[in-house]
C-alpha cells in the first residue's frame, strides 16, 4: 500500500508574535519598529520583523501517517487576518466596537496559547509513539495497542480506532520505516509545544477576557512597546498590553456587569505609560520593540 502524497511542509520560521502586530509599533514611514535583544544587548534600528519573535518549526503538527505539515501555521494565518481587521478598525475609528473587541480578545487568547516554553514539560510523545507504532505486529488488535500506550504512559487514555489499527497493519515495513525516520528527524518541536491547545483553548480564553473590564489608553506620542511574550502565560484578572505604539489595553476584574458598546480611550499619563512598558518588558523572553531609538535604552 502506497502512502498518499506528503502534506505541504515548507515553512521553517513560525512567528510566535504575528508580523502585522509587530509592525503596529513602528513610526509612520519607518519599515518597522526598533528592536532590543534583552539577553545580548543587541540593538537594531527601524526594520521589518524578519524572523525575530519567531521560533523554528514551532507550529508543526502531524497528519494521520505521522508526517509533519504546515496546516496549523496556515490555519493561524487565516485567524490572524481577522484579528488584524480588529486592530485596523481601532486605528481608523479611535475606539473599540464590539466586533473589534472580539477580534482583539482572540488575538490575546491566541498569544496565550502559543508560547512554546509553556509546554516544555510535556512528555516527548512523537518520538516514542512513532517507535511504538513502527511494529504493529506486536499487537493483536486495537484494544491491545491502546492498552499498551495507556499503560506505558505514552498516550494516556489512548483511543486509536480499529480503522487506524488496520491502516497501520496494512502499511508496509518499508513505508513504516520511512515515516519513522521522518518523525525522528523532525523530533523536538512537538516536545516544546502542544499545537492542539491553540485551537482548542483560544475561544474559551477569549470568552474569559471578554468578561473582564477593558480600559483603552491612548498616548499623545508614540510611546508603547511590544515584547515577544506580550500577554501573561496565565490569565487572571489584571494585566496590561500595548496594542500599538499609540494604544494600550488595561484589563482588570469587573466591579459591575459588562455592558456592550464601544470603548473610547482616554489619554494616558506618563506614569501609566511607564508602568505598562515595564510590565510588557518584564514578560519578554528575548526581544522587545517600539517606535523609537529610545527602546535601545530600556
N, C-alpha and C positions, 0 to 999 in steps of 0.2 A: 504494500500500500504506500503510495507516494503522498507526501505532505502537500497541502495547498501552498500557493506562493507565500513567501515570507512577508509579514506585515511591514509597513513603512517604518523604518528605523534610521533616521537621518540626523536628528538634532542632538548636538553634543552638549551645548551650554543651555541650561534651563534657568530662567530668571526667577529667583525667589521673590523679588520685588519687581513688578512689571516695569518695562522700559518707559511706557507712557506716563506712569506715575512719577518716575524719577525726573522726567522732562518738565513736570509741573513745578519743579523747584529751580528752574533756570530763569535768568533775567531775560527780558524781551530782547530779541535779536541775537542772543547767545545760542550756540549749538547744544548746550546742556548746562547743568549746574557745575559748581566747583566741588571737588571731592577731596576728602581727607581719609587716609587709612589710619585708624586709631591704633593699630598694632605696630606698624612700621614707621609712622610719621610721614609717609609718602603724601605729597601734595600734588593734586592735578588741577590745572586751570580749566575753565569752562569747556566742556566736551560732552559728547553723547554718552549714553550708558555703557556701550560696548558690552563686555562680559562681566562688568562689576555688578555686585549684588546678585550674582548667579552662582550656580554650582553645576559641575559636570554630571549629566545624567541623573538629576535629582528626581525627575518625574517619570521614571521608567516603570512600565507595567508589562506583564507577560500575557500572551494570548493562551488559548486552550492547549496549545502544544508547548507552552512554556518558552515561547520566543519573545524577546524584548521588542517593544514597539513604542511609537510616539503618540498613541491615542490619548493618553491623559494630558500631555502637553498641548495637543491640538484642541481638546475639549476646553481646557483652561483658557486658551486664546479666544474661543468664542464667548465664554463668560466674561472675559476681561473687556471685550468690545462694549458690552452693555454697561459695565462698571465705568468705563471711560466716558460713556454718554452722561452718566450721573454727575461726574466732575465737570464736564463741559457745560451742563446746564447751570451748575452752581456758578461757574466763572462768568457765564453770559448774563444771568439774571441777578446775581448777587444775593441769592437766598437758596435755601434747601426746600424744595417742594416734596410732597410725599413720595413721588417716583424717584427723585434723586436720592432721597434719604434711604430708600430701599436698596438702590444700586450701591451706595457707599457702604451700607451695612454689609452687603455681600463682599465688597472689596476688603473690608476689615476682617470679615469672617474667613475668607479665603486665605488671607495672610496668616491668620492664626493657625490654620490647618496645615500650612505648607512649610513650616520651619523644620528642616531636616533633622537638626540635632535633638528635637523634641522626642524623636523615636530611636535614639541611639541605643537604648537598652533592649530593643526588640530582638527576639531570637533570630538567628541567621537562617531564616526559613528556606529561601530558594535553593541554597546550596545543598542542604541535607534532604530537602524534599525531592530535588532532582535525582540525587543519588538513590533515594528510596524507591522512586518510581522507575528507575532505569532497568530494574529487573522484575517485571510484573509476574513472572512465572513463579516467584516465591509465595504468591498469594493465591488461594483457591478461588476467592470471589471478592466482590467489592466490600462485603462486610469485614472480611479478614484484613483487607487493605486499610479500611478506615480504623479498625481496631488497633492495628499496628501503629499508625500515625498518631492516634489519640494516646495510646499508652506510652509511646516514646516521647511525647511532648512536642513533636514536630508540628502537629496541627491539631490542637485540642478541639474536640467537637467536630472532627473531620466528617464531611458529608459528600464524598465523591459518589456519583450515581453509577448505576450499572452500565449506562451508556458510556460514561467516562472510562470505566474499567475495561469494557470490551474494546474501545478505541485504543487503549493502551496495550492490551493483549495482542491486537492485530497489527500493531506498528512493528516494523522490522527491527532487529537488533541494531542494524547499521544506522537507521534513522534515529533510534533512541540515543545511540552514542553521539550522533551529530548534535542532537538537541541538548544533551547533557553538556557537551563541550561549549555550546553557545551560552548556556546558562552560567557555567563556571567562569567563562571569560567576562561576562557582564556582572558577575557576582560582586557585591559590595554596595551597590546602590540601594537595593531593597532593604538592607540591614539598617540603613540610616533613615529610612523614610517609608511611611505607610501610605501609599498613594490613595487607597480607597477612602481614607479619612477625609480627604479634601471634599469629595462629592457627598459622602455620607453625612458629615457633620456640619458643613458650612451653613446649610439652611437653618439648622437649629440654633447655631451660634448667632446668625443674623437676626433671627427672631428674638433671641435674648437681648441683643444690642438695641433693637427697636423698642424694647420695653423700658429702656433706661432714659434718663434725662439728657438731652443733647443741647449743648450751648455752642454756638458758632462765633468764633472770634475772627476779626479781620485786622490785619496790620496795615497802617498807612504807608509803610515802606515794605520792601521785600525782605522778610525777616525770619521766616520759619525754615526749619531744616527737616530732612528725611534721613532715616537710617536704614540699614539692611535688615533690621528687625523692627519695623515700625510700630507694631502693637504688642502688648504683653502676650506671653505664652499661655497664661491663664486669665481669662476674662472674669473679673468680679463685678465691681460696680463703678469704679472710678479710674480713669486714665485719660491722657491727652495725646493727640497725634496731629501732626501737620498734614493738611490735605493738599496744600500747595505752598509756595513761598509767601502767599498773601493770606491764606485762610488756615485756621486751626479748629479742630473739634475737641471739645472738652465733654467727656461723658461722666455722668455721676448717677447715684441712686436716686430715683424719683421720690419727691415728697408728696406728690399727688398723682392721680391717674394721668396717663399720657393722652394728650389730645392731638388729633390730626391737624394738619395745617402747616403752612410754610414757616420755616425757621429763619429769622432775619439775624444778621450778625451785629455785634457791637464792636466798637474799636477797642483793641487790646491795649492794656497798659504795658509799658516796657518790662515791668516786673513779671507780668504774666507771660510775655514772650520768652523772657529768660528762663522762667520756670518750665515752660513747655519744652524748650530746646534742651534743657538739662535732662529732663525726663526721657526725651527721644534719644539723646545721645547715650544715656545710661543703658539703653537696651541694645545698642549697636554691637554687632559681633566683630565687624571689621571696618565697614565703610559708613561714613555719613556724607551728605551732600547738601548744598544750599546755593542761594542766588548771588554769592559774592566771595571775594577772596578772604573775607573775614572768617569763613568756615575753616580755613587752614590753621587758625589760632585757637580753635575750640578744644 
